[in-house]
Amino acid sequence: MRRQGNGSGRTRQDHTTLARHYSAHAADHEADAILHEQLAAADAASPLADALRHYAAHSSEVADALRNLAERHEAMAMD
């Protein structure tokens, strides 16, 4: 296998493993975002609704960042 000089992975398999890892975590964070958005919508009058929406937005941003990392590692695995 060809060694990689960048990122945490050293081989194609390392990058593939990291891509799967980040993709799985992205899916978890996206599910968390959806759940908290639904909780906020279910009781919009709740004093916690704003905090739930804030947490949902944060989880969604983290999911996007993790998907980006997964895509980068997938690309490095292809090099």
ChimeraX commands (.cxc) that place a marker at each C-alpha (Angstrom):
marker #1 position 0.00,0.00,0.00 radius 0.5
marker #1 position 1.03,3.50,-0.72 radius 0.5
marker #1 position 1.78,5.61,2.33 radius 0.5
marker #1 position -0.02,8.91,2.75 radius 0.5
marker #1 position 1.77,11.98,4.05 radius 0.5
marker #1 position -1.22,13.91,5.28 radius 0.5
marker #1 position -4.09,13.38,7.68 radius 0.5
marker #1 position -4.28,10.80,10.44 radius 0.5
marker #1 position -4.37,7.82,8.09 radius 0.5
marker #1 position -1.26,6.29,6.65 radius 0.5
marker #1 position -2.70,3.82,4.16 radius 0.5
marker #1 position -5.73,3.65,1.91 radius 0.5
marker #1 position -7.36,1.29,4.39 radius 0.5
marker #1 position -6.71,3.76,7.22 radius 0.5
marker #1 position -8.43,6.51,5.25 radius 0.5
marker #1 position -11.35,4.23,4.39 radius 0.5
marker #1 position -11.71,3.29,8.06 radius 0.5
marker #1 position -11.60,6.94,9.10 radius 0.5
marker #1 position -14.17,7.87,6.44 radius 0.5
marker #1 position -16.55,5.23,7.78 radius 0.5
marker #1 position -15.93,6.37,11.34 radius 0.5
marker #1 position -16.68,10.02,10.53 radius 0.5
marker #1 position -19.73,9.06,8.43 radius 0.5
marker #1 position -21.18,7.05,11.31 radius 0.5
marker #1 position -20.66,9.92,13.73 radius 0.5
marker #1 position -22.21,12.34,11.24 radius 0.5
marker #1 position -25.30,10.16,11.04 radius 0.5
marker #1 position -25.54,10.09,14.85 radius 0.5
marker #1 position -25.30,13.88,15.06 radius 0.5
marker #1 position -27.84,14.35,12.26 radius 0.5
marker #1 position -30.29,12.04,14.05 radius 0.5
marker #1 position -29.69,14.03,17.24 radius 0.5
marker #1 position -30.40,17.28,15.37 radius 0.5
marker #1 position -33.66,15.90,13.97 radius 0.5
marker #1 position -34.78,14.62,17.37 radius 0.5
marker #1 position -34.11,17.94,19.11 radius 0.5
marker #1 position -35.79,19.92,16.34 radius 0.5
marker #1 position -38.86,17.67,16.72 radius 0.5
marker #1 position -38.83,18.11,20.49 radius 0.5
marker #1 position -38.67,21.90,20.10 radius 0.5
marker #1 position -41.51,21.87,17.56 radius 0.5
marker #1 position -43.66,19.60,19.72 radius 0.5
marker #1 position -43.68,22.09,22.56 radius 0.5
marker #1 position -42.74,25.45,21.06 radius 0.5
marker #1 position -44.08,27.26,24.16 radius 0.5
marker #1 position -41.66,25.41,26.43 radius 0.5
marker #1 position -38.88,27.48,27.98 radius 0.5
marker #1 position -36.52,24.81,26.66 radius 0.5
marker #1 position -37.60,25.14,23.01 radius 0.5
marker #1 position -34.93,27.72,22.16 radius 0.5
marker #1 position -32.22,25.62,23.79 radius 0.5
marker #1 position -33.45,22.53,21.91 radius 0.5
marker #1 position -33.32,24.41,18.60 radius 0.5
marker #1 position -29.85,25.70,19.44 radius 0.5
marker #1 position -28.65,22.18,20.22 radius 0.5
marker #1 position -30.25,20.91,16.98 radius 0.5
marker #1 position -28.42,23.57,14.97 radius 0.5
marker #1 position -25.13,22.73,16.67 radius 0.5
marker #1 position -25.62,19.01,16.03 radius 0.5
marker #1 position -26.38,19.72,12.39 radius 0.5
marker #1 position -23.20,21.80,12.03 radius 0.5
marker #1 position -21.14,19.03,13.61 radius 0.5
marker #1 position -22.73,16.50,11.25 radius 0.5
marker #1 position -21.76,18.67,8.27 radius 0.5
marker #1 position -18.17,18.95,9.52 radius 0.5
marker #1 position -17.95,15.20,10.07 radius 0.5
marker #1 position -19.34,14.50,6.59 radius 0.5
marker #1 position -16.69,16.84,5.20 radius 0.5
marker #1 position -13.97,14.92,7.03 radius 0.5
marker #1 position -15.37,11.64,5.74 radius 0.5
marker #1 position -15.34,12.97,2.17 radius 0.5
marker #1 position -11.73,14.12,2.54 radius 0.5
marker #1 position -10.63,10.74,3.83 radius 0.5
marker #1 position -12.55,8.98,1.04 radius 0.5
marker #1 position -10.66,11.14,-1.45 radius 0.5
marker #1 position -7.33,10.36,0.22 radius 0.5
marker #1 position -8.14,6.66,0.06 radius 0.5
marker #1 position -8.59,7.00,-3.69 radius 0.5
marker #1 position -5.20,8.73,-4.21 radius 0.5
marker link #1:1,2 radius 0.2
marker link #1:2,3 radius 0.2
marker link #1:3,4 radius 0.2
marker link #1:4,5 radius 0.2
marker link #1:5,6 radius 0.2
marker link #1:6,7 radius 0.2
marker link #1:7,8 radius 0.2
marker link #1:8,9 radius 0.2
marker link #1:9,10 radius 0.2
marker link #1:10,11 radius 0.2
marker link #1:11,12 radius 0.2
marker link #1:12,13 radius 0.2
marker link #1:13,14 radius 0.2
marker link #1:14,15 radius 0.2
marker link #1:15,16 radius 0.2
marker link #1:16,17 radius 0.2
marker link #1:17,18 radius 0.2
marker link #1:18,19 radius 0.2
marker link #1:19,20 radius 0.2
marker link #1:20,21 radius 0.2
marker link #1:21,22 radius 0.2
marker link #1:22,23 radius 0.2
marker link #1:23,24 radius 0.2
marker link #1:24,25 radius 0.2
marker link #1:25,26 radius 0.2
marker link #1:26,27 radius 0.2
marker link #1:27,28 radius 0.2
marker link #1:28,29 radius 0.2
marker link #1:29,30 radius 0.2
marker link #1:30,31 radius 0.2
marker link #1:31,32 radius 0.2
marker link #1:32,33 radius 0.2
marker link #1:33,34 radius 0.2
marker link #1:34,35 radius 0.2
marker link #1:35,36 radius 0.2
marker link #1:36,37 radius 0.2
marker link #1:37,38 radius 0.2
marker link #1:38,39 radius 0.2
marker link #1:39,40 radius 0.2
marker link #1:40,41 radius 0.2
marker link #1:41,42 radius 0.2
marker link #1:42,43 radius 0.2
marker link #1:43,44 radius 0.2
marker link #1:44,45 radius 0.2
marker link #1:45,46 radius 0.2
marker link #1:46,47 radius 0.2
marker link #1:47,48 radius 0.2
marker link #1:48,49 radius 0.2
marker link #1:49,50 radius 0.2
marker link #1:50,51 radius 0.2
marker link #1:51,52 radius 0.2
marker link #1:52,53 radius 0.2
marker link #1:53,54 radius 0.2
marker link #1:54,55 radius 0.2
marker link #1:55,56 radius 0.2
marker link #1:56,57 radius 0.2
marker link #1:57,58 radius 0.2
marker link #1:58,59 radius 0.2
marker link #1:59,60 radius 0.2
marker link #1:60,61 radius 0.2
marker link #1:61,62 radius 0.2
marker link #1:62,63 radius 0.2
marker link #1:63,64 radius 0.2
marker link #1:64,65 radius 0.2
marker link #1:65,66 radius 0.2
marker link #1:66,67 radius 0.2
marker link #1:67,68 radius 0.2
marker link #1:68,69 radius 0.2
marker link #1:69,70 radius 0.2
marker link #1:70,71 radius 0.2
marker link #1:71,72 radius 0.2
marker link #1:72,73 radius 0.2
marker link #1:73,74 radius 0.2
marker link #1:74,75 radius 0.2
marker link #1:75,76 radius 0.2
marker link #1:76,77 radius 0.2
marker link #1:77,78 radius 0.2
marker link #1:78,79 radius 0.2
view
